[in-house]
Amino acid sequence: MDLGSIGQAVAGRFSENALNALQRNPNVRYIEEDGTMHAIGQRLSWGIDRVDADVLHGNGETGNGADIAIIDTGIDDDHPDLQANIGTGKAYADCSGSNCNYSWSDDNDHGTHCGGIADAINNTDGVVGVSTEATLHAVKVLDKDGSGSFSDVAAGIEYTADQGWDVGSLSLGASSGSQTVKDACQYAYDNGVLLVAAAGNDGPCSDCVGYPAAYSTVMAISSTDSDDSLSSFSSTGPEVELAAPGGGIYSTVIGGHDTFSGTSMACPHVAGAGGQLMANGYTNTEAREQLQSTAEDLGLSSSEQGYGLLDAEAAVLGSDSAPSVSWINPTDSETVSGTLTVQIDATDSEDSNDTLDVTYTVDGGSARSTTYNSTSTYCEDSWDTTGVTDGDHTLEANATDSAGNTSSASITVATDNTESSPAVDTLSASEVETSDSDAEFDVTWEVSDSDGDLETLDLALIQDSDGSTEDTATLSISGGTASGSTRLIAVDDDGSGNGYTVEVSVTDASGTTGSGSTSVTETEDTSTAPTIDTHDITEAGSPNPHIEITVNWGVSDGDGDLSTVTISAADADGSSFSDTHTHAVGGTSASGTDEFKFKKKGGEKADVTITVDDVAGNTASHTEQVSE
């Protein structure tokens, strides 16, 4: 090629010898290898990437069928990134300048920049929007200086509703409201338009969302930067509904591309996602709710982020949430030993539980697989804890669904595989008095084993005097603790006064034993009968017309369990008279006087009897006869 005064350039293939000769030629300025250049392709704005709109494009979601009105300064109708998506327009502030193919064409750049964010086509060149095939409509309500009247803005909103368009993107605002604009927003909302507006660029401030964003019929959008922080210029307040990228956004301008910042740039991100939803059949209210419910929490306050950052992928494709996972067996802080069944509860709202990939690790080691048990509904595995040293260990469960979402849950358990001996914790014996000739004893016992594998309990009653075994008992027990009461019998030993030793031996499943003993003595039953100590009887005698008998009595009982005293007087032959007095008594002694009076017939004799009983049923009785 001939480059004039600069010289000539020759391209070709040369041998090594030829290259060496050319390098030595003083007429050759330089030799270089012929490299390769590539076309500079389409640029993915960080904002489009952050809200995952590119994922929508990869899944065939383009917004085709939706109508998005950019209510702004107009749109560059012949911009190569927008032209294929341009529909009709309407001007309330006519375009002025050389770019005015239509009255609604852009003469400022602002509307074109917003249109590119919402819906630039996916054509391998320039930029791409949140939607890529929705129809863009320019509703020009702002002039070349970016200003417009309340009445023009209200008219533009009304016009959008009357055309039946889906979304109205309002990257404009004022610090004060207008009843006309408010009414127009209500009209559009009632007619199915999703209205999205910039919150304002008055930050840092609080409760300073501008209008129309502050109206309840409009979604107010704040701005974030690429580090997910709130943009310093962003207005905030309780009306903020979503946050979206707005700091340093690269998009279309008249005849090219440029980087702008503002809540004006955040607004069309949401408008484009709303167009995607309404292209899929959502109403304006349904789309609004879906955008709210799928937003990503950035940890900002509600006045800064509202429901969170726009997540276009989750809103349009639905959020595939990660599965939930928790430990059933063992539990956190539990001490375990031997081989146990690991049980992990893993569930997922999108995938059936038995299709989840559930594994666990011990101290960060290799993953161990589990098998889903349809009966228990848990993922299970058998873990031999003797394979690790005794002490604390971390178990981490991981559940992964078909979308690759993973959740984990960790617990700490202690392993203890050192066999411990069972112990006799309490042991006592007490004599039981019965009516037979045997000496009987109730043995109360409680045993334990820290390994939790109790197996048998053996008891023996041994006579101290000769070492003979009077009785034994063997019981099956289990678990970590056991308790009970067992009766042991020494046949024909009642009243013997013998001493005995009760021996207890407890054994666990590994054959390890523990023992204990206690002493008990047979006590002779010394209950004695009561006695009649005093029984003095006198009769008043003639000439009284009656037989008058006075009885002075006294009784006692060494056991101190007196119960009743009965005094009776009756005709000796039982034919004329009789009477009985009964007294309730107690303690070791009692006494009293009783009087009886019977009508005389002449020559009568009376039998006077005293009877005393104790609580044990022992009785004493005495009878004397008295004559008239």
C-alpha positions in Angstrom: 0.0 0.0 0.0 1.2 3.6 -0.8 1.0 5.9 2.2 2.3 8.9 0.4 5.2 10.8 2.0 5.2 8.3 4.9 6.3 5.5 2.5 5.0 2.2 1.3 3.9 -0.9 3.2 4.1 -4.5 1.8 2.3 -7.5 3.3 3.3 -11.0 2.4 4.8 -14.2 3.4 8.6 -14.3 3.5 11.2 -16.9 4.2 13.7 -16.6 7.0 16.5 -15.7 4.6 14.3 -13.1 2.9 13.4 -11.5 6.3 17.1 -11.3 7.2 17.9 -9.6 3.9 15.1 -7.1 4.4 16.3 -6.3 7.9 19.7 -5.4 6.5 18.2 -3.2 3.7 18.6 0.5 4.7 15.5 1.4 2.7 13.3 -0.8 4.9 12.2 1.1 8.0 10.7 -1.8 10.0 9.5 -5.4 9.8 6.6 -6.5 12.0 4.4 -9.6 12.2 0.9 -9.2 10.6 -1.5 -9.5 13.6 -5.3 -9.8 13.8 -7.9 -7.2 14.8 -11.5 -7.8 15.9 -14.8 -5.9 15.6 -15.7 -4.1 18.8 -19.0 -5.7 19.7 -22.0 -4.9 21.9 -21.3 -3.6 25.4 -23.2 -5.0 28.4 -23.8 -2.2 30.8 -23.1 -3.0 34.4 -26.7 -2.2 35.3 -28.1 -4.6 32.8 -25.7 -7.3 34.1 -26.5 -6.5 37.8 -30.2 -7.0 37.4 -29.6 -10.2 35.4 -31.4 -9.0 32.4 -28.8 -10.8 30.2 -30.0 -14.1 31.8 -33.5 -13.3 30.5 -32.1 -12.7 27.0 -30.4 -16.1 27.1 -33.7 -17.7 28.0 -35.6 -16.1 25.1 -37.3 -13.4 27.2 -37.2 -10.2 25.1 -40.4 -8.3 26.1 -41.8 -8.8 22.6 -45.4 -7.7 22.6 -45.1 -5.1 25.3 -45.5 -1.4 24.7 -43.2 0.9 26.7 -43.8 4.7 26.6 -40.7 6.8 27.3 -42.4 10.0 28.7 -39.4 12.2 28.4 -37.5 14.4 25.9 -38.3 12.1 22.9 -36.2 9.3 21.3 -33.6 9.3 18.6 -35.8 7.4 16.1 -33.0 6.4 13.7 -30.5 5.2 16.3 -29.2 1.8 15.2 -29.7 0.4 18.8 -33.3 1.6 18.9 -34.7 2.0 15.4 -36.0 -1.6 15.1 -38.1 -1.2 18.3 -39.5 2.3 17.7 -43.3 2.5 17.4 -45.4 5.7 17.3 -45.0 8.8 19.3 -46.6 12.0 20.5 -45.2 15.4 21.1 -46.4 18.0 23.7 -43.1 19.8 23.4 -42.0 19.8 19.8 -38.5 18.7 18.8 -36.1 21.5 17.7 -32.8 21.1 15.9 -31.2 18.9 13.2 -32.3 15.6 14.7 -36.0 16.1 14.3 -37.3 13.5 11.9 -40.6 13.7 13.9 -42.0 16.2 16.4 -41.4 13.6 19.1 -37.8 13.0 18.1 -35.2 13.6 20.8 -33.4 17.0 21.0 -31.7 16.5 24.4 -30.2 12.9 24.7 -32.1 12.2 28.0 -35.1 10.3 26.5 -32.8 8.4 24.1 -30.5 7.3 27.0 -33.6 6.1 29.0 -35.0 4.3 26.0 -31.7 2.4 25.5 -31.7 1.2 29.1 -35.3 0.0 28.9 -35.2 -1.6 25.4 -32.1 -1.4 23.2 -32.0 -4.2 20.7 -29.7 -7.2 21.0 -27.7 -6.7 17.8 -24.0 -7.4 18.7 -23.3 -3.7 18.5 -23.6 -0.7 20.9 -25.6 -1.6 24.0 -28.5 -3.9 25.0 -31.5 -3.1 27.1 -33.4 -4.9 29.9 -36.0 -5.7 27.2 -34.8 -6.1 23.7 -37.9 -6.5 21.5 -40.6 -4.4 23.2 -42.1 -1.5 21.3 -40.8 1.9 22.3 -43.1 4.9 22.1 -41.7 8.4 22.5 -44.1 10.7 24.4 -42.2 14.0 24.3 -43.3 16.2 27.2 -39.9 17.8 27.9 -38.2 20.3 25.6 -34.6 20.4 24.4 -33.6 21.9 27.8 -35.2 18.9 29.7 -38.1 21.0 31.1 -41.8 20.6 30.7 -45.1 21.8 32.2 -47.3 19.9 34.6 -50.1 20.0 32.1 -47.9 18.5 29.3 -46.7 15.7 31.6 -50.3 15.0 32.6 -51.4 15.0 29.0 -48.5 12.6 28.1 -49.6 10.2 30.9 -53.2 10.4 29.7 -52.2 9.7 26.1 -50.2 6.6 27.2 -53.3 5.2 28.9 -55.5 6.0 26.0 -53.3 4.1 23.6 -53.5 1.0 25.8 -49.7 0.9 26.3 -48.4 -1.3 29.1 -45.6 0.8 30.8 -45.1 4.5 31.3 -41.4 5.3 32.2 -41.2 8.7 33.8 -37.5 9.8 34.4 -38.7 13.3 35.4 -39.9 15.0 38.5 -40.6 18.0 40.6 -40.3 18.8 44.3 -44.0 19.7 44.6 -47.0 17.8 43.4 -49.7 18.7 40.9 -53.3 17.6 41.2 -53.6 17.4 37.4 -50.5 15.1 37.2 -51.8 13.1 40.2 -55.2 12.6 38.5 -53.6 11.6 35.3 -51.5 9.0 37.1 -54.6 7.6 38.7 -56.3 7.5 35.3 -53.4 5.6 33.8 -53.2 3.2 36.7 -56.9 2.5 36.6 -56.6 1.8 32.9 -53.8 -0.8 33.3 -50.6 1.2 32.9 -47.6 0.3 35.0 -46.2 3.7 35.9 -42.5 3.9 36.9 -40.8 7.1 38.0 -37.4 8.4 39.2 -37.3 9.1 42.9 -35.3 12.2 42.4 -31.7 13.4 42.6 -31.8 15.5 45.7 -29.7 13.3 47.9 -28.3 13.0 50.4 -31.7 13.7 52.0 -34.5 12.0 53.8 -38.2 12.0 52.9 -37.5 13.9 49.7 -38.9 11.7 46.9 -40.2 13.9 44.1 -43.4 13.9 42.1 -44.9 12.0 40.4 -42.8 9.2 42.0 -44.3 10.0 45.4 -47.9 9.2 44.2 -49.2 5.8 45.3 -50.1 4.9 41.7 -46.5 5.2 40.7 -43.4 3.0 41.5 -40.7 5.3 42.9 -37.2 4.1 42.0 -34.0 5.0 43.9 -30.5 4.7 42.5 -27.6 2.4 43.4 -23.9 2.3 42.3 -21.9 -0.7 41.0 -20.9 -1.6 44.6 -24.6 -1.9 45.6 -24.4 1.2 47.7 -27.1 3.9 47.5 -26.0 6.6 45.0 -25.0 9.8 46.8 -27.5 11.8 44.7 -30.5 9.5 45.2 -33.5 10.9 46.9 -35.0 8.6 49.6 -38.2 8.3 51.6 -41.0 6.0 52.5 -42.4 6.1 48.9 -39.3 4.3 47.5 -40.5 1.0 46.1 -37.4 -0.4 44.4 -33.8 0.4 43.8 -32.1 0.0 40.4 -28.7 0.8 38.9 -28.3 4.5 38.2 -24.7 5.5 38.8 -22.5 5.6 35.7 -24.8 3.9 33.2 -23.7 3.6 29.6 -26.5 3.8 27.1 -27.7 5.4 23.9 -27.7 9.1 23.1 -28.4 11.0 19.9 -26.2 9.4 17.2 -24.1 7.4 19.7 -23.5 6.4 23.3 -22.6 8.0 26.6 -22.5 7.5 30.4 -25.1 9.3 32.5 -25.9 9.0 36.2 -29.2 9.6 38.1 -32.4 8.1 39.3 -33.5 8.8 35.7 -31.2 5.9 34.7 -32.5 3.6 37.5 -36.2 4.1 36.4 -36.0 2.6 32.9 -34.3 -0.6 34.3 -37.6 -1.2 36.1 -39.7 -0.1 33.2 -37.9 -2.6 30.9 -38.5 -5.5 33.4 -42.1 -4.4 33.8 -42.5 -4.7 30.0 -41.1 -8.2 30.1 -43.7 -9.2 32.7 -46.6 -7.6 30.9 -45.5 -9.2 27.6 -46.0 -12.5 29.5 -49.6 -11.6 30.5 -49.2 -9.8 33.8 -51.5 -6.9 34.6 -50.0 -3.7 35.8 -50.8 -4.5 39.5 -49.6 -8.1 39.1 -46.3 -6.9 37.5 -45.8 -4.4 40.4 -46.3 -7.1 43.0 -44.0 -9.5 41.2 -41.3 -6.9 41.0 -41.7 -6.2 44.7 -41.7 -9.8 45.8 -38.6 -10.8 43.8 -36.4 -7.9 44.7 -33.0 -8.5 46.2 -32.4 -7.2 49.7 -29.2 -5.1 49.7 -29.3 -4.5 53.4 -30.2 -0.8 52.9 -33.1 0.8 54.8 -36.6 0.6 53.3 -36.5 4.3 52.6 -33.4 3.8 50.5 -34.2 0.5 48.7 -37.9 -0.1 49.2 -38.4 -3.8 48.7 -34.8 -4.1 47.4 -32.8 -4.1 44.2 -34.6 -5.0 40.9 -34.0 -8.7 40.1 -35.2 -9.0 36.5 -34.3 -12.6 36.2 -36.2 -13.6 39.4 -39.2 -11.4 38.4 -39.6 -12.8 34.9 -38.3 -16.4 35.3 -39.3 -16.9 38.9 -36.8 -17.3 41.7 -35.6 -20.8 42.2 -34.9 -20.7 45.9 -32.2 -22.7 47.5 -33.4 -25.8 49.4 -33.6 -25.8 53.2 -31.5 -28.2 55.2 -31.3 -29.1 58.9 -30.0 -31.9 61.1 -32.4 -34.4 62.7 -29.9 -36.9 64.1 -27.5 -36.3 65.7 -28.4 -33.0 67.2 -26.1 -30.1 68.0 -23.9 -30.5 71.1 -25.0 -34.2 71.5 -22.4 -36.8 72.6 -22.5 -39.9 70.4 -20.7 -43.2 70.2 -20.7 -46.4 68.1 -22.5 -46.5 64.8 -25.5 -44.2 64.4 -28.0 -43.4 61.7 -27.4 -39.9 60.3 -30.7 -38.2 59.4 -30.8 -34.9 57.5 -34.0 -33.0 56.6 -33.8 -31.4 53.2 -36.7 -29.8 51.4 -37.1 -27.6 48.3 -40.1 -25.6 47.0 -39.3 -26.4 43.3 -37.8 -29.9 43.4 -39.2 -33.0 45.1 -37.2 -33.9 48.3 -36.1 -37.3 47.0 -34.3 -35.6 44.0 -32.1 -33.4 46.1 -28.4 -34.1 46.3 -27.7 -34.3 50.0 -24.2 -35.0 51.4 -22.4 -34.3 54.7 -18.9 -34.0 55.8 -17.1 -34.7 59.1 -14.5 -32.0 60.0 -14.5 -30.7 56.4 -13.4 -34.1 55.0 -14.7 -35.8 51.8 -18.4 -35.6 51.1 -20.5 -38.6 52.3 -23.6 -39.5 50.3 -27.0 -40.1 51.8 -30.0 -42.1 50.7 -33.6 -40.7 50.8 -35.8 -42.7 53.2 -39.5 -42.4 52.0 -40.7 -43.6 55.4 -38.9 -41.2 57.6 -38.8 -38.6 54.8 -35.1 -37.9 55.8 -31.9 -38.4 53.9 -29.9 -41.0 55.9 -26.5 -42.7 56.2 -24.7 -44.9 58.7 -21.8 -43.3 60.5 -19.3 -45.3 62.5 -18.0 -42.8 65.1 -15.2 -45.1 66.1 -13.4 -43.9 62.9 -12.6 -40.5 64.5 -10.9 -39.7 67.8 -13.0 -39.0 70.8 -13.8 -35.3 71.2 -15.6 -32.5 69.3 -16.3 -32.8 65.6 -18.1 -30.6 63.1 -20.7 -32.1 60.8 -21.9 -30.1 57.8 -24.9 -31.1 55.7 -25.2 -29.8 52.1 -28.3 -29.9 49.9 -28.2 -29.0 46.2 -31.3 -28.7 43.9 -31.5 -29.2 40.2 -30.7 -25.5 39.6 -27.5 -25.8 41.4 -28.7 -23.9 44.5 -27.0 -25.1 47.6 -27.7 -24.7 51.3 -25.8 -26.0 54.3 -26.2 -26.6 58.0 -23.6 -27.3 60.6 -23.6 -28.8 64.0 -20.9 -29.8 66.5 -21.1 -33.2 68.2 -18.8 -35.0 70.7 -17.7 -38.6 70.1 -17.0 -40.8 73.2 -16.3 -44.4 72.4 -14.4 -45.2 75.7 -16.5 -47.8 77.4 -17.6 -46.7 80.9 -18.8 -48.9 83.8 -22.4 -48.8 84.9 -23.1 -47.5 88.5 -25.4 -48.3 91.3 -26.6 -44.8 92.3 -29.0 -45.5 95.1 -29.8 -48.7 97.1 -32.0 -49.3 100.2 -34.0 -52.1 101.8 -36.9 -52.2 104.2 -38.7 -55.0 106.0 -42.3 -55.7 105.0 -44.5 -57.3 107.7 -46.8 -60.0 106.4 -49.1 -62.6 107.9 -46.9 -65.6 106.9 -43.8 -67.0 108.4 -41.4 -65.5 105.9 -39.1 -62.4 106.3 -39.7 -60.2 103.4 -37.8 -57.1 102.2 -38.5 -54.4 99.5 -35.2 -53.4 97.8 -35.4 -49.9 96.1 -32.6 -49.3 93.5 -31.5 -46.9 90.8 -28.6 -47.5 88.3 -27.1 -45.6 85.4 -24.6 -46.0 82.5 -23.1 -43.0 80.6 -22.8 -45.2 77.5 -26.6 -45.8 77.5 -26.3 -49.6 77.1 -27.6 -51.0 80.4 -28.6 -54.7 80.1 -29.1 -56.7 83.3 -29.6 -56.2 87.1 -28.9 -59.0 89.6 -30.0 -58.9 93.2 -29.2 -61.3 96.1 -30.4 -61.5 99.8 -27.6 -63.1 101.9 -27.9 -64.1 105.5 -25.1 -62.6 107.5 -24.8 -65.4 110.1 -23.9 -68.2 107.8 -23.5 -66.5 104.4 -26.3 -68.5 102.8 -28.2 -67.0 99.9 -31.9 -66.6 100.8 -33.2 -65.2 97.5 -32.1 -63.8 94.1 -33.7 -61.8 91.2 -32.5 -61.0 87.7 -34.0 -58.1 85.8 -33.6 -57.0 82.1 -33.0 -53.2 81.9 -31.9 -50.8 79.1 -31.0 -47.2 78.3 -28.9 -44.9 80.3 -30.8 -45.1 83.6 -33.2 -47.5 85.3 -34.9 -47.7 88.7 -37.4 -49.9 90.5 -38.3 -51.8 93.7 -37.9 -55.6 94.0 -39.1 -57.9 96.8 -36.6 -60.5 98.3 -37.8 -63.2 100.7 -36.1 -65.3 103.4 -38.4 -68.3 103.8 -39.5 -69.1 107.4 -37.3 -66.4 108.9 -40.1 -64.2 110.3 -39.3 -63.4 113.9 -35.7 -64.6 113.6 -34.1 -61.3 114.2 -31.5 -62.2 111.5 -29.3 -59.6 109.7 -29.0 -59.7 105.9 -26.9 -58.1 103.2 -28.5 -57.1 99.9 -26.0 -57.3 97.0 -26.7 -55.6 93.6 -24.7 -56.1 90.4 -25.5 -54.1 87.2 -24.1 -55.1 83.7 -24.1 -53.2 80.4 -24.1 -54.6 76.9 -20.3 -54.8 76.7 -20.1 -56.9 79.9 -18.8 -54.1 82.1 -20.3 -54.3 85.6 -20.9 -52.1 88.6 -22.1 -53.2 92.1 -23.4 -52.0 95.4 -24.8 -53.4 98.7 -26.8 -52.5 101.8 -27.8 -54.1 105.1 -31.2 -54.9 106.6 -32.4 -56.7 109.8 -35.5 -58.8 110.4 -37.4 -57.3 113.4 -39.6 -59.6 115.6 -43.2 -58.4 115.9 -43.6 -57.5 119.6 -47.2 -56.6 119.6 -48.7 -57.6 123.0 -52.2 -57.9 124.3 -53.7 -55.2 126.6 -54.3 -56.0 130.3 -57.1 -55.2 132.8 -55.4 -53.6 135.8 -58.5 -52.5 137.8 -62.0 -54.1 137.9 -63.8 -53.0 141.2 -67.5 -53.7 141.4 -69.9 -52.5 144.1 -73.7 -52.9 144.6 -75.7 -50.4 146.7 -77.8 -53.2 148.3 -81.2 -53.1 150.1 -83.5 -51.4 150.8 -83.1 -49.7 147.4 -85.8 -50.7 144.9 -83.1 -51.3 142.3 -79.9 -53.2 141.8 -77.3 -50.4 141.5 -73.9 -51.5 140.3 -70.8 -49.3 140.1 -67.7 -50.4 138.1 -64.3 -48.8 138.5 -61.9 -50.0 135.8 -58.4 -49.4 134.5 -56.6 -50.9 131.5 -53.1 -50.7 129.9 -51.1 -51.8 126.8 -47.3 -52.0 126.4 -47.5 -51.3 122.7 -49.5 -48.1 123.3 -52.2 -49.0 120.9 -55.3 -49.3 123.1 -58.5 -49.2 121.0 -61.8 -49.8 122.9 -63.1 -50.8 126.4 -66.5 -52.4 126.8 -68.3 -52.8 130.2 -71.4 -55.0 130.3 -73.8 -56.0 133.1 -76.5 -58.6 132.8 -78.8 -60.9 134.9 -76.8 -64.0 135.6 -79.4 -66.3 134.1 -80.0 -63.9 131.2 -83.7 -63.6 131.9 -84.3 -60.2 133.5 -81.9 -57.4 132.5 -78.7 -56.4 130.5 -76.8 -53.2 129.5 -73.5 -52.4 127.8 -71.2 -49.3 127.8 -68.4 -48.9 125.2 -65.6 -46.5 125.4 -63.1 -45.5 122.7 -59.6 -45.3 124.2 -56.0 -44.9 123.0 -52.4 -44.8 124.1 -50.8 -47.0 126.8 -53.5 -46.7 129.6 -57.1 -45.7 130.3 -59.5 -45.8 133.2 -63.1 -44.9 134.1 -66.3 -45.6 136.1 -69.6 -47.0 134.8 -72.9 -47.3 136.6 -75.8 -49.7 135.9 -79.3 -49.7 137.5 -81.9 -52.5 137.2 -85.3 -52.9 138.8 -85.3 -55.5 141.6 -87.3 -58.6 141.6 -85.6 -60.2 144.6 -82.6 -62.5 144.8 -81.0 -61.3 141.5 -77.4 -61.9 140.6 -75.6 -59.9 137.9 -72.5 -60.8 135.7 -70.3 -57.7 135.1 -67.7 -58.1 132.2 -64.9 -55.8 131.1 -63.3 -56.3 127.7 -60.4 -54.3 126.2 -59.1 -54.4 122.6 -55.9 -52.9 121.0 -55.4 -51.7 117.4 -53.6 -54.9 116.5 -56.7 -56.9 117.4 -55.4 -58.3 120.7 -58.1 -58.7 123.4 -58.3 -59.1 127.2 -61.6 -59.8 129.2 -62.6 -60.4 132.8 -66.1 -61.2 134.4 -67.2 -61.0 138.0 -70.6 -61.7 139.6 -72.4 -59.5 142.0 -75.4 -60.3 144.2 -78.3 -58.1 145.4 
